[in-house]
Amino acid sequence: MIFNKSKETMSRDEITQVQLERLQMTLNRVYRNVAFYKTSFDTQGVGAESIRTLEDLGRLPFTTREHLLSAYPYDMFAVPLRDIVRLHSTSGTAGKPVVVGYTKNDLSHWAECTARLLSAAGITDQDVVQIAFHYDLCTGGFGFHQGAERIGASVIPASATAPDKQIMVMRDYKTTALLSTPSFAARLAQELETQHIHPEKLFLKKGLFGAEPWSENLRREIEERLHITALDNYGLTEIMGPGVAGECEEKRGLHVNEDHFIVEIVDPATGAAVSAGETGELVFTTITKEGFPLIRYRSGDMAAFLCDPCPCGRTFCRISRVSGRTDDLIFFGGTKLFPADVEKILLAVEGTAPHFAIDLWSDPDGSEVMEVKVEISEKVFAIDKLRDLESVRDVIRRRIEQVLGVSAKVLLVEPKSLRTDADGAKFRRVTDRRRK
Ligand SMILES: [Zn+2]
């Protein structure tokens, strides 16, 4: 079902018109109310009046994470604190977080955006929705909560508590839809197996997973182990939280809520727009936010536009599933590669689990080493023939060399040894300890 048909099926001309009007309003507002934007537009000699088409957006300067960090806590707010009714922040694992504020209208738009995502996933007022994101300064729990209530679903604010408790709630309260990080969903599947509960003993039919990049392989694993349809969604606290983009039941990429956000995809090195279909860095401009509007914010997340029409009828543009972070871009042996490139190779090798990590370091002689740690599947692990393991390792090593043109060490590790923590903490895919 389409939650807001008159918006989500607008023609391209209508979308462009709405975006341009709202963009100009936003530019005027940030110029008046945010010192950072006044200075930055004045320095570049641009402003609302120089933006006549959406293509002109490219003339405006980017906003980066560093800009937001140096505005800590409130310097990027475009309204006085008395108009802010909710505060959230990023996790701020390395130092101070980015603090974001929402007005009443912002919260209402946020609920609308997440309600659209839930509807696109087939969730209705008949569903019992268990939200296993943290309910705290992070945006996951509260963000989805309002959208699920707006749809009229029965909402269980389970938060990200212990897996055994989640399973009890899921079974006893007859949960039909689960919202969490994909790694937490995998953890719950494991808990079911530990407790010898067959997934059919539950009522679960759908899952919406996000807040960290995850692969098609992990999607398959979650779907098979929980007997559900698993859909991806994308959001980031700086822009809103969950609700920026999400998959419909067609699983052909994520529809962006284009009447609230303008998305661009740029080459992370040059900042120029990439060609159609090419992967680059997602850049977002908010066009309805009042409390914390951002112009051309560089997300650091990598994806591509998918341009063919979607059979679901929604006309909002689609982006591919996020394939990694610009920070994960690895320069090694004269080559540029992403963890997603390694993942593609692993997908084709039987006997590997959808979990891997890449370590880089410098040997004492100065040469650089890349090691790919790969989890093997339970099946291969159970057979445990040394020769079989060696052949799996050799296949991976050869494929990396042929496809990526680099030679890497490959280390096979036991099933579940690389998995993320039960609390859904973000998993570190790449560790670079090379001497600079
Ligand atoms: Zn669709």
Boltz pocket constraint, residues with backbone or C-beta under 6 A from the ligand:
constraints:
  - pocket:
      binder: B
      contacts: [[A, 248], [A, 249], [A, 250], [A, 253], [A, 255], [A, 310], [A, 311], [A, 312], [A, 313], [A, 314]]
      max_distance: 6.0
